[in-house]
Amino acid sequence: MGRHADEQRRRGVAAWPIVTGVSVVVIGGLLIAYFIFLSKDAASTDTSCTSSRTVEVIAGLEAAPVVTE
């Protein structure tokens, strides 16, 4: 029976499964590091309210749009 490879070549694993596996591990590690960074950043940020604001809302067809600064 004939072979398509010469005598110096050996059987091996194709490159795409190795590249895919390494890519999945790298992307997974980056995502985990990103979420850890986000959780530490969110824990250090003070999100409590320190003041209050009142917003008046006028609704209806006859209400004229008024914008003031």
Stockholm file with secondary structure:
# STOCKHOLM 1.0

chainA/1-69         MGRHADEQRRRGVAAWPIVTGVSVVVIGGLLIAYFIFLSKDAASTDTSCTSSRTVEVIAGLEAAPVVTE
#=GR chainA/1-69 SS CCCSSCTTCCCCCCHHHHHHHHHHHHHHHHHHHHHHHHHHHHHHSCCCCCCCCCCCCCCSSSCCCCCCC
#=GC SS_cons        CCCSSCTTCCCCCCHHHHHHHHHHHHHHHHHHHHHHHHHHHHHHSCCCCCCCCCCCCCCSSSCCCCCCC
//
